[in-house]
């Protein structure tokens, strides 16, 4: 037995690619939850059947009903874009009502809102103005406040957080650089520990030199967070010369800082570049103090894993709900050949996709927020959520533009879609570009964090003490082998039960398929899987769509008391869409797997009778589209969080839809009496 484990130990050491310290930090950051059970082929269905554990407090709901509604009523997005800035009235209101302090604890003067409330605020604002939503979103996402809360010293928290909770400070965080993008480990921005003069006294401090771009709020920020590589050439604070990525706070008024304005896709939110030359700051400018010098990468990764699960999914939800509500109303009012265009099959298919995407975005958003509000930092789940909510929102906007035709492309104060259409690539790009997220992060991080044994095996084979490493590896490898064999047997069992299965059983079958294919890919390809990005991306797609399908079942279960019969159609459409997409990814993976013999064996194990999951059927699409044209509590719930002001064109559109329904009802009564 020992010789077998020794042989496997040597094989794993040979095929495993070297793991940098940067990768090690990223993999160890954050937590995993339900997505791990999906990856392992054994979904925890008990967690799906329970109600959401988080809900809005009375104070949070009151803020949404009052301050957020008031802010939305003040917004004229056409004028904001024309003036290239928010009006002073809105800036003042944002400060006055603490919109920049949603997550800061009350003891520091903030609102101390949950992730759910934070998301609800951004969601509603995004249905009115992307520029206002982003302005509010960024300080409450990855920025100085969040970093200070997690890692700041007591003195830093007591000084900065009360200032950030009021008008005294407006923060931004500068990470992206021309040479390295958002890869903090590749930046050349530097901080040199040296002696210098600060406030007329000679102290040991840091001389910062940096060049950052694409920084939201940079042109107007008063407090700048910046990531640099910290060096101590004279070993003034320790015996290390290269300390690593470090995060510092700087007064934006420093004389050696210059700033320029960008305008991303003509949006009016403040964004720009920041450069600093020989900016000397004291050591207590390091977030977390000297003890946290060199830990900036871990700090960023952990905070990003939370932030990207709140802000951009909320933005996507607001956008999709706008498309859902407005497209349904427009398709009912706009007629062609004496029929509402929503009754034409081609339009109905488009409406159904908007409805399905809106349902799935909201379900996945709430699924992720529940995990965050429970105290987790779900790195893999938030990557899935950011990627798929923004992609589905992009598809929803594209379809909505098609359905609106000429109305959608004529720019003016009454066009509620054009600016959303123009701005959606921003959400695709920021907080981890979607191409990178799909091809490298979802499966790359998920395979290690979600697998029950791989991380332990990596630690064992990378242990510099080979004897200890082999001992630890031997304890794990047989459990790993049993786990793999058990999943293969279980997969065949589920394959033969599948034709008459429930949603949960179908998801479990695909979950087992993912577990087995991942094992085979990792065993045969080893380190090559990192370079075969399209293959690993497809495994990530399977995990993603299974997560979305699970989130849909959770959303359905949590809303049983408020359900209408038509909600089962939304669930059926969404599950069919997810299973079809996951099976397509599975098929593409097998078609492109380098070892064709193994690919055939896997195909026989998983889909011996061919493809099992069809895309949503046409009659289901017609049901969803018909529902969008009518009036119902479910339609209201699915667009809850989308602002329709009394004087807005959207409200006029909605009122027109209601009157059209009344006319139809009257016409039917008239016809029946004649």
C-alpha positions in Angstrom: 0.0 0.0 0.0 2.9 2.4 0.9 4.5 1.7 -2.5 1.2 2.7 -4.3 0.9 5.9 -2.4 4.6 6.6 -3.0 4.2 6.1 -6.7 1.1 8.4 -6.8 3.0 10.9 -4.7 5.8 11.1 -7.2 3.3 11.3 -10.1 1.4 14.2 -8.5 4.6 16.0 -7.8 5.6 15.6 -11.4 2.4 16.7 -13.1 1.5 19.5 -10.6 2.6 22.9 -11.9 4.5 25.2 -9.6 2.2 27.3 -7.4 3.3 30.9 -6.8 2.8 32.6 -3.5 0.3 34.8 -5.2 -1.8 31.8 -6.3 -1.5 30.2 -2.9 -2.9 33.4 -1.3 -5.8 33.6 -3.8 -6.7 29.9 -3.3 -6.6 30.1 0.5 -8.8 33.3 0.5 -12.5 33.3 1.1 -14.8 30.4 1.9 -16.9 27.8 0.1 -20.5 26.7 0.7 -23.2 25.0 -1.3 -21.1 25.2 -4.5 -18.7 22.8 -2.9 -21.4 20.1 -2.5 -22.3 20.6 -6.2 -18.7 20.2 -7.3 -18.5 17.0 -5.3 -21.6 15.4 -6.8 -23.7 15.5 -3.6 -25.8 18.7 -3.5 -27.0 19.7 0.0 -30.7 19.9 -0.8 -31.7 20.6 2.8 -30.1 24.0 2.5 -32.2 24.7 -0.6 -35.5 23.8 0.9 -35.3 26.4 3.8 -36.3 30.0 3.6 -33.7 32.7 3.3 -31.9 33.4 6.5 -31.6 37.1 5.8 -34.2 39.8 5.4 -34.4 43.6 5.4 -34.7 45.2 8.8 -37.3 47.8 9.5 -34.6 50.5 9.2 -33.3 49.2 5.9 -36.8 48.9 4.4 -37.6 52.5 5.6 -34.4 53.7 3.9 -35.5 52.1 0.7 -39.0 53.4 0.9 -37.9 57.0 1.8 -34.4 58.1 1.1 -33.8 55.9 -1.9 -37.2 56.7 -3.4 -36.6 60.4 -2.8 -33.2 60.2 -4.5 -34.6 58.4 -7.5 -37.3 61.1 -7.8 -34.5 63.7 -8.0 -32.6 61.9 -10.8 -32.8 63.1 -14.4 -30.4 60.9 -16.1 -30.6 62.8 -19.4 -29.4 66.0 -17.7 -26.8 64.2 -15.7 -25.2 62.8 -18.9 -25.5 66.1 -20.7 -23.7 67.9 -17.8 -21.2 65.1 -17.3 -21.7 65.1 -13.6 -24.3 64.6 -10.9 -26.0 67.9 -9.9 -24.8 69.4 -6.6 -28.2 68.7 -5.1 -27.7 65.0 -5.5 -24.1 65.1 -4.3 -25.3 66.9 -1.2 -28.2 64.4 -0.7 -25.9 61.4 -1.0 -23.6 62.8 1.8 -26.5 64.0 3.9 -28.3 60.6 3.9 -25.1 58.6 4.3 -25.3 56.8 0.9 -21.5 56.4 1.0 -21.7 54.8 4.5 -24.1 51.9 3.9 -21.8 49.3 5.4 -20.0 51.4 8.0 -21.0 50.4 11.6 -23.3 52.7 13.5 -20.8 53.4 16.2 -18.7 55.2 13.6 -21.6 57.1 12.2 -22.6 54.8 9.4 -25.8 52.9 8.6 -24.5 49.3 9.2 -26.7 47.8 6.5 -26.6 44.2 5.5 -25.4 43.0 2.1 -29.0 42.5 1.2 -29.9 46.1 1.9 -26.7 47.4 0.1 -27.7 45.4 -2.9 -31.3 46.6 -2.8 -30.1 50.3 -2.8 -27.9 49.8 -5.8 -30.5 47.8 -7.6 -33.1 50.5 -7.4 -30.7 53.3 -8.3 -29.4 51.4 -11.4 -33.0 51.3 -12.8 -32.9 55.2 -12.8 -29.2 56.1 -13.6 -26.1 54.0 -14.0 -24.0 57.0 -13.1 -25.7 57.5 -9.8 -25.7 53.8 -9.0 -22.0 53.4 -9.7 -21.2 56.6 -7.6 -23.0 55.0 -4.6 -21.8 51.5 -5.3 -18.1 52.0 -5.3 -17.4 53.4 -1.8 -19.6 50.6 -0.4 -17.7 47.9 -2.3 -14.0 47.4 -2.6 -12.5 50.5 -1.0 -10.9 52.1 2.0 -13.9 51.6 4.3 -14.2 47.9 3.7 -10.5 47.4 4.1 -10.3 49.4 7.2 -13.2 47.5 8.8 -11.5 44.2 8.1 -7.8 45.0 8.7 -7.5 48.6 10.0 -5.9 49.3 13.4 -8.1 50.7 16.2 -6.6 54.1 15.6 -7.2 54.0 11.9 -10.8 52.9 12.4 -11.5 55.6 15.0 -10.0 58.3 12.8 -11.1 57.4 9.2 -14.4 55.6 9.5 -16.3 58.6 11.2 -14.9 60.8 8.4 -15.9 58.4 5.7 -19.4 58.2 7.2 -19.8 62.0 6.8 -19.0 64.6 4.2 -15.4 65.0 5.5 -14.0 62.2 3.3 -14.9 60.7 -0.1 -12.8 57.6 -0.9 -11.4 55.9 -3.9 -9.2 52.9 -4.3 -6.4 52.8 -6.9 -5.3 49.3 -8.0 -5.3 49.2 -11.8 -2.1 50.3 -13.5 -1.2 50.6 -17.2 1.4 47.9 -17.0 -0.5 45.3 -15.0 -4.2 45.9 -15.2 -5.8 44.7 -12.0 -3.1 42.1 -11.3 -1.7 43.5 -8.1 1.2 41.1 -8.2 2.4 42.5 -11.5 2.3 46.2 -10.6 5.5 48.3 -10.7 4.1 51.0 -8.4 6.5 51.1 -5.5 6.8 52.2 -1.9 10.3 52.6 -0.5 10.7 52.7 3.3 13.1 55.5 4.1 13.7 58.5 6.3 12.0 61.7 5.3 10.4 64.9 6.5 6.7 64.9 7.4 5.0 67.8 9.2 8.4 69.4 9.8 9.8 66.3 11.6 12.2 63.6 10.3 10.5 60.2 10.5 10.7 56.7 9.0 8.0 56.6 6.3 7.3 55.5 2.8 8.1 57.2 -0.5 5.4 56.2 -2.9 5.6 56.3 -6.7 2.6 55.1 -8.6 0.6 55.5 -11.8 -3.0 54.3 -11.7 -5.9 54.5 -14.1 -9.6 53.7 -14.5 -10.2 54.7 -10.8 -13.8 55.5 -10.0 -14.3 58.7 -7.9 -10.6 59.5 -8.5 -11.3 63.1 -9.7 -13.3 64.0 -6.6 -11.9 61.7 -3.9 -10.4 63.3 -0.8 -8.9 60.0 0.5 -7.0 57.6 -1.8 -6.3 54.0 -1.1 -3.4 52.7 -3.2 -1.7 49.3 -3.8 2.1 49.3 -4.2 5.0 46.9 -3.9 6.7 47.8 -0.6 10.5 47.6 -0.3 12.8 48.2 2.7 16.3 48.4 1.2 17.9 49.6 4.3 15.9 47.2 6.5 14.6 50.0 8.7 11.6 48.0 10.0 12.8 44.4 9.8 15.2 42.0 8.1 13.3 41.7 4.8 14.0 43.9 1.7 11.0 42.9 -0.4 7.9 43.0 1.7 5.3 42.6 -1.1 2.0 44.2 -2.0 0.9 46.7 0.6 -2.1 49.0 0.8 -1.7 52.6 1.9 -4.0 55.6 2.6 -3.1 59.0 1.2 -4.5 62.5 1.5 -5.6 63.4 -2.0 -4.5 67.0 -1.5 -0.8 66.0 -1.4 1.1 68.3 -3.6 2.8 65.5 -5.6 -0.4 63.8 -6.7 -2.0 64.6 -10.1 -5.3 63.5 -11.4 -7.1 63.4 -14.7 -10.7 62.6 -15.7 -11.9 59.7 -17.8 -15.4 59.2 -19.1 -16.2 55.5 -19.5 -18.6 55.0 -22.4 -19.9 58.6 -21.9 -21.2 57.8 -18.4 -21.2 60.7 -15.9 -19.8 59.0 -12.8 -16.4 60.3 -11.8 -13.5 58.1 -13.0 -9.9 58.9 -13.8 -6.2 58.4 -13.4 -4.0 59.1 -10.4 -0.3 59.5 -10.4 2.0 60.2 -7.5 5.7 61.1 -7.6 7.8 60.8 -4.4 4.7 61.0 -2.2 6.1 60.7 1.4 3.7 59.3 4.0 4.2 57.9 7.6 4.2 54.2 8.3 0.8 54.4 9.9 -0.6 55.1 6.4 -0.4 51.3 5.9 -3.8 49.9 6.3 -3.5 47.6 9.3 -0.2 49.2 10.3 3.3 47.8 9.9 2.0 44.4 10.9 0.0 44.2 7.6 2.9 45.3 5.3 3.1 42.8 2.5 -0.3 41.3 3.0 -2.1 43.6 0.5 -2.8 40.8 -2.0 -4.6 38.7 0.5 -6.6 41.7 1.8 -7.7 42.6 -1.8 -8.7 39.1 -2.7 -10.8 38.5 0.4 -12.5 41.8 0.1 -13.1 41.5 -3.6 -14.7 38.1 -3.0 -17.4 39.8 -1.0 -17.7 43.1 -3.0 -18.2 41.5 -6.4 -21.1 39.4 -5.0 -23.0 42.6 -4.0 -22.5 45.5 -6.3 -22.5 44.3 -9.9 -25.2 41.6 -9.4 -27.4 44.4 -7.9 -26.6 46.6 -10.9 -27.5 43.7 -13.3 -30.7 43.0 -11.4 -31.9 46.6 -11.7 -31.1 46.6 -15.4 -32.9 43.3 -16.1 -35.9 44.3 -14.1 -36.1 47.6 -16.0 -36.0 45.6 -19.3 -38.6 43.1 -18.0 -41.1 45.7 -16.9 -40.6 48.1 -19.8 -40.4 45.5 -22.6 -43.6 43.7 -21.4 -45.5 47.0 -21.3 -44.1 48.1 -24.7 -44.9 44.8 -26.3 -48.5 45.1 -25.2 -49.0 48.7 -26.4 -47.0 48.6 -29.7 -49.1 47.0 -32.4 -48.3 45.7 -35.8 -50.9 44.3 -38.2 -53.6 45.2 -35.6 -52.0 42.9 -33.0 -49.7 43.7 -30.0 -46.2 42.8 -31.0 -45.9 40.6 -27.9 -48.3 38.1 -29.5 -45.9 37.4 -32.4 -43.8 34.3 -31.7 -40.5 35.9 -32.5 -41.1 38.7 -30.1 -42.6 36.2 -27.5 -39.3 34.3 -27.6 -37.3 37.4 -26.8 -39.7 38.4 -24.0 -39.4 34.9 -22.5 -35.6 35.2 -22.4 -35.9 38.6 -20.7 -38.3 37.0 -18.2 -36.1 34.0 -17.6 -32.9 36.0 -17.2 -34.6 38.4 -14.8 -35.8 35.5 -12.7 -32.4 33.8 -12.7 -30.5 37.0 -11.9 -32.7 37.7 -8.9 -32.5 34.2 -7.7 -28.7 34.0 -7.9 -28.3 37.5 -6.4 -30.4 36.5 -3.3 -28.7 33.1 -3.0 -25.3 34.8 -2.9 -26.4 37.6 -0.5 -27.7 35.0 1.9 -24.2 33.5 2.1 -22.5 36.8 2.5 -24.9 38.0 5.2 -24.3 34.7 7.1 -20.7 35.8 7.5 -19.1 33.9 4.6 -16.7 35.1 2.0 -17.7 32.9 -0.9 -14.9 33.4 -3.4 -16.1 30.9 -6.0 -19.8 31.7 -5.7 -19.3 35.4 -6.0 -17.2 34.9 -9.2 -20.0 32.8 -10.7 -22.6 35.4 -9.6 -20.7 38.4 -11.0 -20.0 36.7 -14.3 -23.4 35.3 -15.0 -25.6 38.1 -13.7 -23.7 40.7 -15.8 -23.8 38.4 -18.9 -27.5 37.7 -18.5 -28.2 41.4 -18.0 -26.3 42.1 -21.2 -28.4 39.6 -23.1 -31.6 41.0 -21.6 -30.7 44.6 -22.7 -29.7 43.4 -26.2 -33.1 41.7 -26.6 -35.0 44.6 -25.2 -33.3 46.9 -27.7 -34.3 44.6 -30.5 -37.9 44.5 -29.3 -38.1 48.3 -29.0 -36.8 48.8 -32.6 -36.6 52.5 -33.6 -37.7 53.7 -30.1 -34.6 52.0 -28.6 -32.0 53.6 -30.9 -33.3 57.2 -30.9 -31.5 59.0 -28.1 -33.4 61.4 -26.1 -34.8 62.2 -22.6 -37.6 59.6 -23.1 -35.3 56.7 -24.1 -34.9 54.5 -21.0 -32.8 51.8 -22.7 -30.1 53.5 -24.8 -27.8 54.5 -21.9 -28.2 51.1 -20.2 -27.3 49.4 -23.5 -24.2 51.7 -23.8 -23.0 51.2 -20.3 -23.4 47.4 -19.8 -19.8 46.6 -21.0 -18.6 48.5 -17.9 -20.2 45.9 -15.7 -18.7 43.1 -17.8 -15.2 44.6 -17.5 -14.8 45.7 -13.8 -14.1 43.7 -10.7 -12.6 40.8 -12.7 -13.1 40.9 -16.5 -15.6 38.2 -17.5 -13.3 36.5 -20.0 -10.7 36.1 -17.2 -13.3 35.1 -14.6 -14.8 32.3 -16.8 -11.6 30.9 -18.2 -9.3 31.0 -15.2 -11.1 31.7 -11.9 -14.4 29.8 -11.6 -12.9 26.3 -12.2 -9.3 27.2 -11.4 -10.2 28.3 -7.9 -13.3 26.1 -7.6 -11.5 22.8 -8.4 -9.1 23.4 -5.5 -11.4 25.0 -3.0 -14.5 22.8 -3.6 -12.7 19.5 -3.9 -12.6 17.6 -0.6 -8.9 16.4 -0.9 -7.0 18.3 -3.6 -5.9 21.3 -1.5 -4.6 18.9 1.2 -2.8 16.9 -1.5 -1.2 20.1 -2.8 0.0 21.0 0.6 1.4 17.5 1.1 3.4 17.3 -2.2 4.7 20.9 -1.9 5.9 20.3 1.7 9.7 20.8 1.6 10.0 17.9 4.1 9.4 15.0 1.7 9.0 12.5 4.5 6.3 14.5 6.2 4.7 15.3 2.9 4.6 11.6 1.8 3.1 10.7 5.2 0.3 13.3 4.9 -0.3 12.4 1.2 -0.7 8.7 2.1 -3.4 9.6 4.6 -5.4 11.4 2.0 -4.9 9.6 -1.3 -6.9 6.4 -0.5 -9.9 8.5 0.7 -9.6 10.4 -2.6 -9.6 7.1 -4.6 -12.7 5.8 -2.7 -14.4 9.2 -3.3 -13.7 9.0 -7.1 -14.9 5.4 -7.4 -18.0 6.0 -5.4 -19.0 9.0 -7.6 -18.5 6.9 -10.8 -20.8 4.2 -9.4 -23.4 6.7 -8.2 -23.2 8.5 -11.6 -24.2 5.3 -13.5 -27.1 4.7 -11.1 -28.4 8.3 -11.6 -27.9 8.0 -15.4 -30.4 5.1 -15.6 -32.9 6.8 -13.3 -32.8 10.1 -15.2 -35.6 10.0 -17.8 -38.4 10.4 -15.2 -36.4 12.4 -12.7 -37.2 15.5 -10.7 -35.3 18.8 -11.1 -33.2 17.9 -8.1 -32.3 14.5 -9.4 -31.3 16.0 -12.8 -29.1 18.5 -11.2 -27.5 15.8 -9.0 -26.8 13.7 -12.1 -25.1 16.7 -13.8 -23.3 17.4 -10.5 -21.9 13.9 -10.5 -20.9 14.2 -14.1 -18.9 17.3 -13.2 -17.3 15.6 -10.3 -16.2 12.6 -12.4 -15.0 14.7 -15.4 -13.1 17.0 -13.1 -11.3 14.0 -11.5 -10.4 12.6 -14.9 -9.2 16.0 -16.2 -7.0 16.7 -13.2 -5.6 13.1 -13.1 -4.7 12.9 -16.8 -3.9 16.5 -17.7 -2.4 17.6 -14.4 -0.9 21.1 -14.7 -1.8 21.3 -18.3 -5.4 22.1 -17.3 -4.2 25.6 -16.3 -3.2 26.2 -19.9 -6.1 24.5 -21.5 -8.4 27.3 -20.5 -11.3 26.5 -22.8 -11.6 23.0 -21.3 -11.5 24.3 -17.7 -13.9 27.1 -18.6 -16.5 24.5 -19.7 -16.2 22.7 -16.4 -16.7 26.0 -14.8 -19.8 26.6 -16.9 -21.3 23.3 -15.7 -20.7 24.3 -12.1 -22.1 27.8 -12.8 -25.3 26.7 -14.4 -25.9 24.1 -11.7 -25.5 26.9 -9.1 -28.0 29.1 -11.0 -30.5 26.2 -11.2 -30.1 25.5 -7.5 -30.6 29.2 -6.8 -33.9 29.1 -8.8 -35.2 26.2 -6.7 -34.2 28.1 -3.5 -36.0 31.2 -4.7 -39.1 29.2 -5.6 -39.1 27.4 -2.2 -38.6 30.7 -0.3 -41.6 32.3 -2.0 -44.1 29.4 -1.7 -46.5 31.5 0.3 -46.7 34.2 -2.4 -46.6 31.9 -5.5 -48.9 32.0 -8.4 -49.5 29.1 -10.8 -47.5 30.9 -13.5 -44.3 30.9 -11.3 -43.9 27.2 -12.1 -43.5 28.2 -15.8 -40.6 30.6 -14.8 -39.0 27.8 -12.8 -39.4 25.2 -15.6 -38.0 27.6 -18.2 -35.0 28.5 -16.0 -34.1 25.0 -15.1 -34.4 23.8 -18.7 -32.2 26.7 -19.8 -29.5 25.8 -17.1 -29.5 22.1 -17.7 -29.3 22.6 -21.5 -26.4 25.0 -21.1 -24.6 22.7 -18.6 -25.1 19.7 -20.9 -23.8 21.8 -23.9 -20.7 22.6 -21.9 -20.3 18.9 -21.0 -20.6 17.9 -24.7 -18.1 20.6 -25.8 -15.7 19.4 -23.1 -15.8 15.8 -24.3 -15.6 16.8 -28.0 -12.4 18.7 -27.2 -10.8 16.4 -24.6 -7.3 15.5 -25.8 -7.7 11.7 -25.0 -10.5 10.6 -27.3 -10.7 7.1 -25.8 -11.3 8.5 -22.3 -13.8 11.0 -23.8 -15.8 8.1 -25.3 -15.8 6.3 -22.0 -17.0 9.4 -20.1 -19.7 9.9 -22.7 -20.9 6.4 -22.2 -21.0 6.9 -18.4 -22.8 10.2 -18.5 -25.0 10.4 -21.6 -25.1 6.9 -23.1 -28.3 7.6 -25.0 -27.3 11.0 -26.3 -28.3 14.5 -25.2 -30.9 14.6 -22.4 -31.7 18.2 -21.8 -33.5 20.3 -24.4 -33.7 24.1 -24.4 -36.9 25.6 -23.1 -39.8 24.6 -25.4 -41.7 27.2 -27.5 -45.0 26.7 -25.6 -43.2 27.6 -22.3 -41.8 30.7 -23.9 -45.3 31.8 -25.0 -46.5 31.4 -21.4 -43.8 33.6 -20.0 -44.3 36.2 -22.7 -48.0 36.3 -22.2 -47.5 36.7 -18.5 -45.3 39.7 -19.1 -48.1 41.5 -20.9 -50.7 40.9 -18.2 -51.1 42.2 -14.6 -50.2 40.0 -11.7 -48.6 40.0 -8.2 -45.8 37.8 -9.6 -45.0 40.4 -12.3 -44.9 43.0 -9.6 -42.6 40.9 -7.4 -40.2 40.1 -10.2 -39.8 43.9 -11.0 -39.8 45.0 -7.4 -36.8 47.3 -6.9 -37.3 48.9 -10.3 -38.2 52.6 -9.8 -41.1 54.0 -11.8 -41.5 57.7 -10.9 -45.0 59.2 -11.2 -43.7 61.7 -13.9 -41.5 59.3 -15.8 -42.0 57.8 -19.2 -41.8 54.4 -17.7 -44.8 55.1 -15.5 -46.7 56.4 -18.6 -45.9 53.2 -20.3 -47.1 51.1 -17.4 -50.3 53.1 -17.1 -50.9 52.6 -20.9 -50.5 48.8 -20.5 -53.1 48.8 -17.7 -55.6 50.7 -19.8 -55.0 48.4 -22.7 -55.8 45.5 -20.4 -59.0 47.3 -19.4 -59.9 47.9 -23.0 -59.4 44.2 -23.8 -61.6 43.2 -20.9 -64.3 45.6 -22.0 -64.1 44.4 -25.6 -64.6 40.8 -24.5 -67.6 41.7 -22.4 -69.1 43.7 -25.3 -68.5 40.8 -27.7 -70.2 38.3 -25.3 -73.3 40.5 -24.9 -73.8 41.0 -28.6 
